[in-house]
């Protein structure tokens, strides 16, 4: 059981980093058009799209990726707490 929780927790953390790297690529011209950027876009865009539909950009700043990362972090924290509750009972 602990192995499954560790895999899920690690996957959530890795996906958070994928989102962060994808967001940082927007700061560099042409970076998202590279092969690496295209792979990250295929991984990140399906998760980011619902947030972009709900949260409009503030001028030129899109804060939806920040909210998406916070949701992932809360999910990881919830997963840890759920594991603690299962182990201690």
PDB file of N, CA, C and O in Angstrom:
ATOM      1  N   UNK A   1       0.821  -1.190   0.000  1.00  0.00           N
ATOM      2  CA  UNK A   1       0.000   0.000   0.000  1.00  0.00           C
ATOM      3  C   UNK A   1       0.868   1.257   0.000  1.00  0.00           C
ATOM      4  O   UNK A   1       0.582   2.221  -0.710  1.00  0.00           O
ATOM      5  N   UNK A   2       1.921   1.233   0.798  1.00  0.00           N
ATOM      6  CA  UNK A   2       2.818   2.383   0.850  1.00  0.00           C
ATOM      7  C   UNK A   2       3.489   2.614  -0.497  1.00  0.00           C
ATOM      8  O   UNK A   2       3.733   3.754  -0.893  1.00  0.00           O
ATOM      9  N   UNK A   3       3.782   1.535  -1.188  1.00  0.00           N
ATOM     10  CA  UNK A   3       4.415   1.648  -2.504  1.00  0.00           C
ATOM     11  C   UNK A   3       3.510   2.398  -3.479  1.00  0.00           C
ATOM     12  O   UNK A   3       3.978   3.252  -4.231  1.00  0.00           O
ATOM     13  N   UNK A   4       2.212   2.080  -3.465  1.00  0.00           N
ATOM     14  CA  UNK A   4       1.252   2.755  -4.341  1.00  0.00           C
ATOM     15  C   UNK A   4       1.160   4.243  -4.014  1.00  0.00           C
ATOM     16  O   UNK A   4       1.151   5.076  -4.920  1.00  0.00           O
ATOM     17  N   UNK A   5       1.093   4.582  -2.723  1.00  0.00           N
ATOM     18  CA  UNK A   5       1.044   5.986  -2.325  1.00  0.00           C
ATOM     19  C   UNK A   5       2.309   6.726  -2.737  1.00  0.00           C
ATOM     20  O   UNK A   5       2.248   7.875  -3.175  1.00  0.00           O
ATOM     21  N   UNK A   6       3.457   6.065  -2.596  1.00  0.00           N
ATOM     22  CA  UNK A   6       4.713   6.692  -3.005  1.00  0.00           C
ATOM     23  C   UNK A   6       4.744   6.960  -4.506  1.00  0.00           C
ATOM     24  O   UNK A   6       5.220   8.009  -4.942  1.00  0.00           O
ATOM     25  N   UNK A   7       4.239   6.019  -5.292  1.00  0.00           N
ATOM     26  CA  UNK A   7       4.195   6.219  -6.745  1.00  0.00           C
ATOM     27  C   UNK A   7       3.282   7.387  -7.093  1.00  0.00           C
ATOM     28  O   UNK A   7       3.653   8.241  -7.898  1.00  0.00           O
ATOM     29  N   UNK A   8       2.095   7.436  -6.497  1.00  0.00           N
ATOM     30  CA  UNK A   8       1.159   8.533  -6.771  1.00  0.00           C
ATOM     31  C   UNK A   8       1.724   9.878  -6.330  1.00  0.00           C
ATOM     32  O   UNK A   8       1.613  10.867  -7.055  1.00  0.00           O
ATOM     33  N   UNK A   9       2.327   9.918  -5.149  1.00  0.00           N
ATOM     34  CA  UNK A   9       2.910  11.159  -4.645  1.00  0.00           C
ATOM     35  C   UNK A   9       4.051  11.632  -5.547  1.00  0.00           C
ATOM     36  O   UNK A   9       4.154  12.819  -5.855  1.00  0.00           O
ATOM     37  N   UNK A  10       4.898  10.705  -5.963  1.00  0.00           N
ATOM     38  CA  UNK A  10       6.000  11.048  -6.863  1.00  0.00           C
ATOM     39  C   UNK A  10       5.476  11.527  -8.212  1.00  0.00           C
ATOM     40  O   UNK A  10       6.016  12.473  -8.785  1.00  0.00           O
ATOM     41  N   UNK A  11       4.431  10.883  -8.725  1.00  0.00           N
ATOM     42  CA  UNK A  11       3.846  11.296 -10.003  1.00  0.00           C
ATOM     43  C   UNK A  11       3.276  12.710  -9.918  1.00  0.00           C
ATOM     44  O   UNK A  11       3.442  13.502 -10.845  1.00  0.00           O
ATOM     45  N   UNK A  12       2.609  13.028  -8.813  1.00  0.00           N
ATOM     46  CA  UNK A  12       2.080  14.388  -8.642  1.00  0.00           C
ATOM     47  C   UNK A  12       3.205  15.412  -8.573  1.00  0.00           C
ATOM     48  O   UNK A  12       3.104  16.491  -9.157  1.00  0.00           O
ATOM     49  N   UNK A  13       4.268  15.079  -7.866  1.00  0.00           N
ATOM     50  CA  UNK A  13       5.411  15.993  -7.784  1.00  0.00           C
ATOM     51  C   UNK A  13       6.084  16.183  -9.140  1.00  0.00           C
ATOM     52  O   UNK A  13       6.438  17.301  -9.514  1.00  0.00           O
ATOM     53  N   UNK A  14       6.255  15.100  -9.861  1.00  0.00           N
ATOM     54  CA  UNK A  14       6.883  15.195 -11.184  1.00  0.00           C
ATOM     55  C   UNK A  14       6.017  16.010 -12.139  1.00  0.00           C
ATOM     56  O   UNK A  14       6.536  16.804 -12.923  1.00  0.00           O
ATOM     57  N   UNK A  15       4.710  15.818 -12.077  1.00  0.00           N
ATOM     58  CA  UNK A  15       3.820  16.575 -12.951  1.00  0.00           C
ATOM     59  C   UNK A  15       3.847  18.061 -12.604  1.00  0.00           C
ATOM     60  O   UNK A  15       3.747  18.909 -13.490  1.00  0.00           O
ATOM     61  N   UNK A  16       3.981  18.374 -11.317  1.00  0.00           N
ATOM     62  CA  UNK A  16       4.132  19.777 -10.919  1.00  0.00           C
ATOM     63  C   UNK A  16       5.373  20.385 -11.561  1.00  0.00           C
ATOM     64  O   UNK A  16       5.335  21.518 -12.041  1.00  0.00           O
ATOM     65  N   UNK A  17       6.462  19.643 -11.572  1.00  0.00           N
ATOM     66  CA  UNK A  17       7.694  20.142 -12.184  1.00  0.00           C
ATOM     67  C   UNK A  17       7.559  20.266 -13.698  1.00  0.00           C
ATOM     68  O   UNK A  17       8.115  21.182 -14.303  1.00  0.00           O
ATOM     69  N   UNK A  18       6.821  19.342 -14.305  1.00  0.00           N
ATOM     70  CA  UNK A  18       6.573  19.450 -15.748  1.00  0.00           C
ATOM     71  C   UNK A  18       5.831  20.747 -16.047  1.00  0.00           C
ATOM     72  O   UNK A  18       6.160  21.448 -17.005  1.00  0.00           O
ATOM     73  N   UNK A  19       4.834  21.067 -15.233  1.00  0.00           N
ATOM     74  CA  UNK A  19       4.091  22.317 -15.429  1.00  0.00           C
ATOM     75  C   UNK A  19       4.985  23.539 -15.226  1.00  0.00           C
ATOM     76  O   UNK A  19       4.913  24.497 -15.995  1.00  0.00           O
ATOM     77  N   UNK A  20       5.812  23.506 -14.208  1.00  0.00           N
ATOM     78  CA  UNK A  20       6.701  24.639 -13.938  1.00  0.00           C
ATOM     79  C   UNK A  20       7.667  24.849 -15.096  1.00  0.00           C
ATOM     80  O   UNK A  20       7.871  25.981 -15.535  1.00  0.00           O
ATOM     81  N   UNK A  21       8.257  23.780 -15.588  1.00  0.00           N
ATOM     82  CA  UNK A  21       9.188  23.898 -16.714  1.00  0.00           C
ATOM     83  C   UNK A  21       8.463  24.396 -17.961  1.00  0.00           C
ATOM     84  O   UNK A  21       8.988  25.229 -18.700  1.00  0.00           O
ATOM     85  N   UNK A  22       7.259  23.884 -18.191  1.00  0.00           N
ATOM     86  CA  UNK A  22       6.478  24.326 -19.349  1.00  0.00           C
ATOM     87  C   UNK A  22       6.152  25.815 -19.260  1.00  0.00           C
ATOM     88  O   UNK A  22       6.209  26.528 -20.262  1.00  0.00           O
ATOM     89  N   UNK A  23       5.817  26.272 -18.083  1.00  0.00           N
ATOM     90  CA  UNK A  23       5.522  27.694 -17.885  1.00  0.00           C
ATOM     91  C   UNK A  23       6.775  28.533 -18.113  1.00  0.00           C
ATOM     92  O   UNK A  23       6.710  29.584 -18.751  1.00  0.00           O
ATOM     93  N   UNK A  24       7.902  28.081 -17.603  1.00  0.00           N
ATOM     94  CA  UNK A  24       9.147  28.836 -17.781  1.00  0.00           C
ATOM     95  C   UNK A  24       9.574  28.896 -19.244  1.00  0.00           C
ATOM     96  O   UNK A  24      10.236  29.850 -19.652  1.00  0.00           O
ATOM     97  N   UNK A  25       9.205  27.894 -20.039  1.00  0.00           N
ATOM     98  CA  UNK A  25       9.543  27.918 -21.463  1.00  0.00           C
ATOM     99  C   UNK A  25       8.906  29.105 -22.183  1.00  0.00           C
ATOM    100  O   UNK A  25       9.419  29.564 -23.203  1.00  0.00           O
ATOM    101  N   UNK A  26       7.794  29.597 -21.653  1.00  0.00           N
ATOM    102  CA  UNK A  26       7.131  30.739 -22.298  1.00  0.00           C
ATOM    103  C   UNK A  26       7.975  32.010 -22.204  1.00  0.00           C
ATOM    104  O   UNK A  26       7.723  32.967 -22.936  1.00  0.00           O
ATOM    105  N   UNK A  27       8.947  32.035 -21.338  1.00  0.00           N
ATOM    106  CA  UNK A  27       9.807  33.211 -21.187  1.00  0.00           C
ATOM    107  C   UNK A  27      10.876  33.289 -22.271  1.00  0.00           C
ATOM    108  O   UNK A  27      11.483  34.340 -22.474  1.00  0.00           O
ATOM    109  N   UNK A  28      11.104  32.178 -22.966  1.00  0.00           N
ATOM    110  CA  UNK A  28      12.156  32.127 -23.977  1.00  0.00           C
ATOM    111  C   UNK A  28      11.529  31.996 -25.364  1.00  0.00           C
ATOM    112  O   UNK A  28      10.764  31.065 -25.612  1.00  0.00           O
ATOM    113  N   UNK A  29      11.846  32.914 -26.259  1.00  0.00           N
ATOM    114  CA  UNK A  29      11.242  32.870 -27.600  1.00  0.00           C
ATOM    115  C   UNK A  29      11.572  31.567 -28.330  1.00  0.00           C
ATOM    116  O   UNK A  29      12.731  31.162 -28.412  1.00  0.00           O
ATOM    117  N   UNK A  30      10.541  30.929 -28.853  1.00  0.00           N
ATOM    118  CA  UNK A  30      10.729  29.722 -29.635  1.00  0.00           C
ATOM    119  C   UNK A  30      10.941  28.452 -28.845  1.00  0.00           C
ATOM    120  O   UNK A  30      11.049  27.374 -29.430  1.00  0.00           O
ATOM    121  N   UNK A  31      11.003  28.551 -27.534  1.00  0.00           N
ATOM    122  CA  UNK A  31      11.292  27.357 -26.725  1.00  0.00           C
ATOM    123  C   UNK A  31      10.137  26.360 -26.764  1.00  0.00           C
ATOM    124  O   UNK A  31      10.360  25.150 -26.759  1.00  0.00           O
ATOM    125  N   UNK A  32       8.909  26.864 -26.803  1.00  0.00           N
ATOM    126  CA  UNK A  32       7.763  25.951 -26.834  1.00  0.00           C
ATOM    127  C   UNK A  32       7.593  25.287 -28.193  1.00  0.00           C
ATOM    128  O   UNK A  32       6.882  24.289 -28.309  1.00  0.00           O
ATOM    129  N   UNK A  33       8.232  25.824 -29.215  1.00  0.00           N
ATOM    130  CA  UNK A  33       8.155  25.228 -30.544  1.00  0.00           C
ATOM    131  C   UNK A  33       9.223  24.156 -30.761  1.00  0.00           C
ATOM    132  O   UNK A  33       9.211  23.465 -31.780  1.00  0.00           O
ATOM    133  N   UNK A  34      10.133  24.015 -29.819  1.00  0.00           N
ATOM    134  CA  UNK A  34      11.150  22.963 -29.931  1.00  0.00           C
ATOM    135  C   UNK A  34      10.511  21.604 -29.654  1.00  0.00           C
ATOM    136  O   UNK A  34       9.378  21.532 -29.177  1.00  0.00           O
ATOM    137  N   UNK A  35      11.230  20.540 -29.949  1.00  0.00           N
ATOM    138  CA  UNK A  35      10.713  19.189 -29.683  1.00  0.00           C
ATOM    139  C   UNK A  35      10.406  18.999 -28.198  1.00  0.00           C
ATOM    140  O   UNK A  35       9.383  18.420 -27.833  1.00  0.00           O
ATOM    141  N   UNK A  36      11.300  19.491 -27.357  1.00  0.00           N
ATOM    142  CA  UNK A  36      11.113  19.392 -25.911  1.00  0.00           C
ATOM    143  C   UNK A  36       9.863  20.152 -25.486  1.00  0.00           C
ATOM    144  O   UNK A  36       9.069  19.653 -24.688  1.00  0.00           O
ATOM    145  N   UNK A  37       9.689  21.351 -26.015  1.00  0.00           N
ATOM    146  CA  UNK A  37       8.519  22.154 -25.699  1.00  0.00           C
ATOM    147  C   UNK A  37       7.233  21.510 -26.173  1.00  0.00           C
ATOM    148  O   UNK A  37       6.210  21.592 -25.494  1.00  0.00           O
ATOM    149  N   UNK A  38       7.274  20.868 -27.336  1.00  0.00           N
ATOM    150  CA  UNK A  38       6.085  20.190 -27.853  1.00  0.00           C
ATOM    151  C   UNK A  38       5.694  18.993 -26.993  1.00  0.00           C
ATOM    152  O   UNK A  38       4.509  18.740 -26.776  1.00  0.00           O
ATOM    153  N   UNK A  39       6.687  18.260 -26.505  1.00  0.00           N
ATOM    154  CA  UNK A  39       6.409  17.125 -25.613  1.00  0.00           C
ATOM    155  C   UNK A  39       5.789  17.630 -24.310  1.00  0.00           C
ATOM    156  O   UNK A  39       4.807  17.071 -23.822  1.00  0.00           O
ATOM    157  N   UNK A  40       6.368  18.681 -23.762  1.00  0.00           N
ATOM    158  CA  UNK A  40       5.813  19.237 -22.528  1.00  0.00           C
ATOM    159  C   UNK A  40       4.409  19.781 -22.755  1.00  0.00           C
ATOM    160  O   UNK A  40       3.553  19.662 -21.879  1.00  0.00           O
ATOM    161  N   UNK A  41       4.163  20.374 -23.917  1.00  0.00           N
ATOM    162  CA  UNK A  41       2.827  20.901 -24.223  1.00  0.00           C
ATOM    163  C   UNK A  41       1.802  19.778 -24.265  1.00  0.00           C
ATOM    164  O   UNK A  41       0.681  19.943 -23.785  1.00  0.00           O
ATOM    165  N   UNK A  42       2.177  18.633 -24.836  1.00  0.00           N
ATOM    166  CA  UNK A  42       1.256  17.494 -24.889  1.00  0.00           C
ATOM    167  C   UNK A  42       0.952  16.961 -23.488  1.00  0.00           C
ATOM    168  O   UNK A  42      -0.128  16.422 -23.246  1.00  0.00           O
ATOM    169  N   UNK A  43       1.891  17.110 -22.582  1.00  0.00           N
ATOM    170  CA  UNK A  43       1.683  16.650 -21.213  1.00  0.00           C
ATOM    171  C   UNK A  43       0.934  17.681 -20.369  1.00  0.00           C
ATOM    172  O   UNK A  43       0.093  17.315 -19.548  1.00  0.00           O
ATOM    173  N   UNK A  44       1.233  18.956 -20.563  1.00  0.00           N
ATOM    174  CA  UNK A  44       0.721  19.999 -19.682  1.00  0.00           C
ATOM    175  C   UNK A  44      -0.611  20.593 -20.124  1.00  0.00           C
ATOM    176  O   UNK A  44      -1.465  20.872 -19.283  1.00  0.00           O
ATOM    177  N   UNK A  45      -0.805  20.792 -21.412  1.00  0.00           N
ATOM    178  CA  UNK A  45      -1.990  21.502 -21.893  1.00  0.00           C
ATOM    179  C   UNK A  45      -3.316  20.842 -21.514  1.00  0.00           C
ATOM    180  O   UNK A  45      -4.253  21.560 -21.165  1.00  0.00           O
ATOM    181  N   UNK A  46      -3.444  19.515 -21.565  1.00  0.00           N
ATOM    182  CA  UNK A  46      -4.737  18.932 -21.164  1.00  0.00           C
ATOM    183  C   UNK A  46      -5.123  19.258 -19.715  1.00  0.00           C
ATOM    184  O   UNK A  46      -6.307  19.396 -19.406  1.00  0.00           O
ATOM    185  N   UNK A  47      -4.147  19.379 -18.843  1.00  0.00           N
ATOM    186  CA  UNK A  47      -4.439  19.725 -17.449  1.00  0.00           C
ATOM    187  C   UNK A  47      -4.683  21.219 -17.282  1.00  0.00           C
ATOM    188  O   UNK A  47      -5.523  21.620 -16.477  1.00  0.00           O
ATOM    189  N   UNK A  48      -3.961  22.043 -18.029  1.00  0.00           N
ATOM    190  CA  UNK A  48      -4.084  23.491 -17.891  1.00  0.00           C
ATOM    191  C   UNK A  48      -5.345  24.053 -18.546  1.00  0.00           C
ATOM    192  O   UNK A  48      -5.861  25.079 -18.105  1.00  0.00           O
ATOM    193  N   UNK A  49      -5.840  23.402 -19.581  1.00  0.00           N
ATOM    194  CA  UNK A  49      -6.964  23.939 -20.351  1.00  0.00           C
ATOM    195  C   UNK A  49      -8.222  24.213 -19.517  1.00  0.00           C
ATOM    196  O   UNK A  49      -8.813  25.282 -19.671  1.00  0.00           O
ATOM    197  N   UNK A  50      -8.656  23.302 -18.646  1.00  0.00           N
ATOM    198  CA  UNK A  50      -9.844  23.626 -17.836  1.00  0.00           C
ATOM    199  C   UNK A  50      -9.649  24.845 -16.940  1.00  0.00           C
ATOM    200  O   UNK A  50     -10.585  25.614 -16.720  1.00  0.00           O
ATOM    201  N   UNK A  51      -8.441  25.021 -16.427  1.00  0.00           N
ATOM    202  CA  UNK A  51      -8.165  26.184 -15.587  1.00  0.00           C
ATOM    203  C   UNK A  51      -8.210  27.466 -16.405  1.00  0.00           C
ATOM    204  O   UNK A  51      -8.679  28.496 -15.920  1.00  0.00           O
ATOM    205  N   UNK A  52      -7.732  27.412 -17.628  1.00  0.00           N
ATOM    206  CA  UNK A  52      -7.749  28.589 -18.505  1.00  0.00           C
ATOM    207  C   UNK A  52      -9.175  28.973 -18.887  1.00  0.00           C
ATOM    208  O   UNK A  52      -9.461  30.149 -19.109  1.00  0.00           O
ATOM    209  N   UNK A  53     -10.069  27.990 -18.964  1.00  0.00           N
ATOM    210  CA  UNK A  53     -11.464  28.285 -19.276  1.00  0.00           C
ATOM    211  C   UNK A  53     -12.158  28.983 -18.112  1.00  0.00           C
ATOM    212  O   UNK A  53     -13.039  29.818 -18.317  1.00  0.00           O
ATOM    213  N   UNK A  54     -11.759  28.638 -16.896  1.00  0.00           N
ATOM    214  CA  UNK A  54     -12.395  29.194 -15.697  1.00  0.00           C
ATOM    215  C   UNK A  54     -11.786  30.535 -15.302  1.00  0.00           C
ATOM    216  O   UNK A  54     -12.509  31.465 -14.945  1.00  0.00           O
ATOM    217  N   UNK A  55     -10.462  30.637 -15.364  1.00  0.00           N
ATOM    218  CA  UNK A  55      -9.750  31.824 -14.877  1.00  0.00           C
ATOM    219  C   UNK A  55      -9.268  32.643 -16.063  1.00  0.00           C
ATOM    220  O   UNK A  55      -8.386  32.204 -16.801  1.00  0.00           O
ATOM    221  N   UNK A  56      -9.838  33.831 -16.255  1.00  0.00           N
ATOM    222  CA  UNK A  56      -9.383  34.662 -17.379  1.00  0.00           C
ATOM    223  C   UNK A  56      -8.015  35.278 -17.086  1.00  0.00           C
ATOM    224  O   UNK A  56      -7.659  35.471 -15.924  1.00  0.00           O
ATOM    225  N   UNK A  57      -7.251  35.587 -18.132  1.00  0.00           N
ATOM    226  CA  UNK A  57      -5.955  36.240 -17.914  1.00  0.00           C
ATOM    227  C   UNK A  57      -6.141  37.647 -17.351  1.00  0.00           C
ATOM    228  O   UNK A  57      -7.119  38.331 -17.652  1.00  0.00           O
ATOM    229  N   UNK A  58      -5.197  38.053 -16.543  1.00  0.00           N
ATOM    230  CA  UNK A  58      -5.185  39.408 -16.002  1.00  0.00           C
ATOM    231  C   UNK A  58      -4.254  40.245 -16.871  1.00  0.00           C
ATOM    232  O   UNK A  58      -3.050  40.309 -16.622  1.00  0.00           O
ATOM    233  N   UNK A  59      -4.811  40.875 -17.877  1.00  0.00           N
ATOM    234  CA  UNK A  59      -3.977  41.613 -18.829  1.00  0.00           C
ATOM    235  C   UNK A  59      -3.175  40.628 -19.644  1.00  0.00           C
ATOM    236  O   UNK A  59      -3.740  39.780 -20.333  1.00  0.00           O
ATOM    237  N   UNK A  60      -1.864  40.734 -19.570  1.00  0.00           N
ATOM    238  CA  UNK A  60      -0.980  39.827 -20.297  1.00  0.00           C
ATOM    239  C   UNK A  60      -0.531  38.641 -19.439  1.00  0.00           C
ATOM    240  O   UNK A  60       0.238  37.795 -19.895  1.00  0.00           O
ATOM    241  N   UNK A  61      -1.013  38.585 -18.203  1.00  0.00           N
ATOM    242  CA  UNK A  61      -0.554  37.551 -17.269  1.00  0.00           C
ATOM    243  C   UNK A  61      -1.620  36.482 -17.102  1.00  0.00           C
ATOM    244  O   UNK A  61      -2.764  36.783 -16.758  1.00  0.00           O
ATOM    245  N   UNK A  62      -1.242  35.232 -17.347  1.00  0.00           N
ATOM    246  CA  UNK A  62      -2.122  34.093 -17.177  1.00  0.00           C
ATOM    247  C   UNK A  62      -1.799  33.436 -15.845  1.00  0.00           C
ATOM    248  O   UNK A  62      -0.740  32.828 -15.689  1.00  0.00           O
ATOM    249  N   UNK A  63      -2.712  33.557 -14.882  1.00  0.00           N
ATOM    250  CA  UNK A  63      -2.453  32.987 -13.557  1.00  0.00           C
ATOM    251  C   UNK A  63      -3.017  31.578 -13.409  1.00  0.00           C
ATOM    252  O   UNK A  63      -2.854  30.956 -12.359  1.00  0.00           O
ATOM    253  N   UNK A  64      -3.675  31.070 -14.442  1.00  0.00           N
ATOM    254  CA  UNK A  64      -4.263  29.730 -14.343  1.00  0.00           C
ATOM    255  C   UNK A  64      -3.219  28.636 -14.082  1.00  0.00           C
ATOM    256  O   UNK A  64      -3.528  27.691 -13.356  1.00  0.00           O
ATOM    257  N   UNK A  65      -1.996  28.712 -14.634  1.00  0.00           N
ATOM    258  CA  UNK A  65      -1.004  27.680 -14.283  1.00  0.00           C
ATOM    259  C   UNK A  65      -0.630  27.679 -12.797  1.00  0.00           C
ATOM    260  O   UNK A  65      -0.331  26.629 -12.228  1.00  0.00           O
ATOM    261  N   UNK A  66      -0.648  28.845 -12.183  1.00  0.00           N
ATOM    262  CA  UNK A  66      -0.350  28.914 -10.752  1.00  0.00           C
ATOM    263  C   UNK A  66      -1.424  28.183  -9.968  1.00  0.00           C
ATOM    264  O   UNK A  66      -1.127  27.425  -9.045  1.00  0.00           O
ATOM    265  N   UNK A  67      -2.683  28.418 -10.345  1.00  0.00           N
ATOM    266  CA  UNK A  67      -3.789  27.741  -9.680  1.00  0.00           C
ATOM    267  C   UNK A  67      -3.701  26.233  -9.926  1.00  0.00           C
ATOM    268  O   UNK A  67      -3.950  25.440  -9.018  1.00  0.00           O
ATOM    269  N   UNK A  68      -3.352  25.841 -11.139  1.00  0.00           N
ATOM    270  CA  UNK A  68      -3.231  24.420 -11.463  1.00  0.00           C
ATOM    271  C   UNK A  68      -2.149  23.752 -10.611  1.00  0.00           C
ATOM    272  O   UNK A  68      -2.339  22.639 -10.120  1.00  0.00           O
ATOM    273  N   UNK A  69      -1.031  24.427 -10.441  1.00  0.00           N
ATOM    274  CA  UNK A  69       0.048  23.873  -9.610  1.00  0.00           C
ATOM    275  C   UNK A  69      -0.392  23.789  -8.154  1.00  0.00           C
ATOM    276  O   UNK A  69      -0.080  22.815  -7.469  1.00  0.00           O
ATOM    277  N   UNK A  70      -1.113  24.798  -7.674  1.00  0.00           N
ATOM    278  CA  UNK A  70      -1.626  24.742  -6.301  1.00  0.00           C
ATOM    279  C   UNK A  70      -2.584  23.575  -6.118  1.00  0.00           C
ATOM    280  O   UNK A  70      -2.558  22.914  -5.080  1.00  0.00           O
ATOM    281  N   UNK A  71      -3.423  23.313  -7.104  1.00  0.00           N
ATOM    282  CA  UNK A  71      -4.334  22.170  -7.025  1.00  0.00           C
ATOM    283  C   UNK A  71      -3.533  20.868  -6.929  1.00  0.00           C
ATOM    284  O   UNK A  71      -3.875  19.989  -6.138  1.00  0.00           O
ATOM    285  N   UNK A  72      -2.483  20.743  -7.719  1.00  0.00           N
ATOM    286  CA  UNK A  72      -1.632  19.547  -7.635  1.00  0.00           C
ATOM    287  C   UNK A  72      -0.974  19.421  -6.266  1.00  0.00           C
ATOM    288  O   UNK A  72      -0.908  18.329  -5.702  1.00  0.00           O
ATOM    289  N   UNK A  73      -0.492  20.533  -5.737  1.00  0.00           N
ATOM    290  CA  UNK A  73       0.156  20.503  -4.424  1.00  0.00           C
ATOM    291  C   UNK A  73      -0.849  20.109  -3.343  1.00  0.00           C
ATOM    292  O   UNK A  73      -0.526  19.322  -2.454  1.00  0.00           O
ATOM    293  N   UNK A  74      -2.087  20.663  -3.416  1.00  0.00           N
ATOM    294  CA  UNK A  74      -3.113  20.278  -2.443  1.00  0.00           C
ATOM    295  C   UNK A  74      -3.462  18.797  -2.578  1.00  0.00           C
ATOM    296  O   UNK A  74      -3.691  18.123  -1.574  1.00  0.00           O
ATOM    297  N   UNK A  75      -3.504  18.290  -3.798  1.00  0.00           N
ATOM    298  CA  UNK A  75      -3.778  16.871  -4.012  1.00  0.00           C
ATOM    299  C   UNK A  75      -2.672  16.016  -3.395  1.00  0.00           C
ATOM    300  O   UNK A  75      -2.953  14.992  -2.772  1.00  0.00           O
ATOM    301  N   UNK A  76      -1.429  16.431  -3.563  1.00  0.00           N
ATOM    302  CA  UNK A  76      -0.302  15.686  -2.982  1.00  0.00           C
ATOM    303  C   UNK A  76      -0.369  15.723  -1.456  1.00  0.00           C
ATOM    304  O   UNK A  76      -0.118  14.714  -0.797  1.00  0.00           O
ATOM    305  N   UNK A  77      -0.705  16.876  -0.900  1.00  0.00           N
ATOM    306  CA  UNK A  77      -0.833  16.982   0.558  1.00  0.00           C
ATOM    307  C   UNK A  77      -1.983  16.123   1.061  1.00  0.00           C
ATOM    308  O   UNK A  77      -1.865  15.459   2.091  1.00  0.00           O
ATOM    309  N   UNK A  78      -3.100  16.137   0.329  1.00  0.00           N
ATOM    310  CA  UNK A  78      -4.235  15.302   0.709  1.00  0.00           C
ATOM    311  C   UNK A  78      -3.895  13.832   0.643  1.00  0.00           C
ATOM    312  O   UNK A  78      -4.331  13.050   1.488  1.00  0.00           O
ATOM    313  N   UNK A  79      -3.126  13.454  -0.345  1.00  0.00           N
ATOM    314  CA  UNK A  79      -2.698  12.062  -0.479  1.00  0.00           C
ATOM    315  C   UNK A  79      -1.819  11.653   0.702  1.00  0.00           C
ATOM    316  O   UNK A  79      -1.959  10.553   1.238  1.00  0.00           O
ATOM    317  N   UNK A  80      -0.921  12.536   1.099  1.00  0.00           N
ATOM    318  CA  UNK A  80      -0.070  12.236   2.257  1.00  0.00           C
ATOM    319  C   UNK A  80      -0.901  12.089   3.524  1.00  0.00           C
ATOM    320  O   UNK A  80      -0.683  11.175   4.320  1.00  0.00           O
ATOM    321  N   UNK A  81      -1.858  13.000   3.702  1.00  0.00           N
ATOM    322  CA  UNK A  81      -2.705  12.934   4.892  1.00  0.00           C
ATOM    323  C   UNK A  81      -3.574  11.671   4.895  1.00  0.00           C
ATOM    324  O   UNK A  81      -3.762  11.047   5.940  1.00  0.00           O
ATOM    325  N   UNK A  82      -4.095  11.302   3.740  1.00  0.00           N
ATOM    326  CA  UNK A  82      -4.876  10.078   3.626  1.00  0.00           C
ATOM    327  C   UNK A  82      -4.028   8.868   3.986  1.00  0.00           C
ATOM    328  O   UNK A  82      -4.490   7.964   4.682  1.00  0.00           O
ATOM    329  N   UNK A  83      -2.790   8.851   3.511  1.00  0.00           N
ATOM    330  CA  UNK A  83      -1.885   7.743   3.856  1.00  0.00           C
ATOM    331  C   UNK A  83      -1.622   7.685   5.348  1.00  0.00           C
ATOM    332  O   UNK A  83      -1.610   6.605   5.939  1.00  0.00           O
ATOM    333  N   UNK A  84      -1.409   8.854   5.967  1.00  0.00           N
ATOM    334  CA  UNK A  84      -1.178   8.875   7.414  1.00  0.00           C
ATOM    335  C   UNK A  84      -2.391   8.346   8.163  1.00  0.00           C
ATOM    336  O   UNK A  84      -2.236   7.602   9.132  1.00  0.00           O
ATOM    337  N   UNK A  85      -3.597   8.714   7.735  1.00  0.00           N
ATOM    338  CA  UNK A  85      -4.812   8.253   8.395  1.00  0.00           C
ATOM    339  C   UNK A  85      -4.976   6.747   8.255  1.00  0.00           C
ATOM    340  O   UNK A  85      -5.391   6.075   9.199  1.00  0.00           O
ATOM    341  N   UNK A  86      -4.653   6.215   7.080  1.00  0.00           N
ATOM    342  CA  UNK A  86      -4.782   4.770   6.866  1.00  0.00           C
ATOM    343  C   UNK A  86      -3.758   4.007   7.694  1.00  0.00           C
ATOM    344  O   UNK A  86      -4.072   2.971   8.279  1.00  0.00           O
ATOM    345  N   UNK A  87      -2.536   4.521   7.743  1.00  0.00           N
ATOM    346  CA  UNK A  87      -1.465   3.823   8.471  1.00  0.00           C
ATOM    347  C   UNK A  87      -1.709   3.852   9.977  1.00  0.00           C
ATOM    348  O   UNK A  87      -1.460   2.855  10.655  1.00  0.00           O
ATOM    349  N   UNK A  88      -2.183   4.956  10.506  1.00  0.00           N
ATOM    350  CA  UNK A  88      -2.349   5.072  11.958  1.00  0.00           C
ATOM    351  C   UNK A  88      -3.621   4.399  12.468  1.00  0.00           C
ATOM    352  O   UNK A  88      -3.767   4.202  13.674  1.00  0.00           O
ATOM    353  N   UNK A  89      -4.549   4.039  11.568  1.00  0.00           N
ATOM    354  CA  UNK A  89      -5.771   3.384  12.075  1.00  0.00           C
ATOM    355  C   UNK A  89      -5.689   1.884  12.049  1.00  0.00           C
ATOM    356  O   UNK A  89      -6.639   1.208  12.444  1.00  0.00           O
TER     357      UNK A  89
END
